Amino acid sequence: SERAREELIAELGSCFLCADLGIVPELEPRPDHASYLDSWLKVLADDKRAIFSAAAHAQRAVAFLHGLQPAAAEEREAA
């Protein structure tokens, strides 16, 4: 479903941001994780390229968010 695709993109983006910022995500499983994983697995099974598309969308979103940060803007202006 389209919602599952969007959720996959958001989750990947969250992982990318955590990695960039050195944030260690919670490792405690949430009750809804199984249903999320099930919906993502259906998307991935139906479209073999879905993971690449989702990762690309997530990376663009992360780059956009980084670009909104004042330090990033100042570094670009100094260059």
BELDA-V377878 format. One line per field, one symbol per residue. ss: DSSP state (@ for helix, = for strand, . for the rest). psi: psi as a letter, one per 30 degrees, with the letter a starting at -180 (. if undefined). A space follows every 10 residues. Layout:
ss=???
psi=???
//
This chain:
ss=.@@@@@@@@@ @@@@@@@@@@ @......... ..@@@@@@@@ @@@@@@...@ @@@@@@@@@@ @@@@@@@..@ @@@@@@@@.
psi=leeeeeeeee eeeeeeeeee fgkjlkfkkl ffeeeeeeee eeeeefjfge eeeeeeeeee eeeeeeffke eeeeeeef.
//
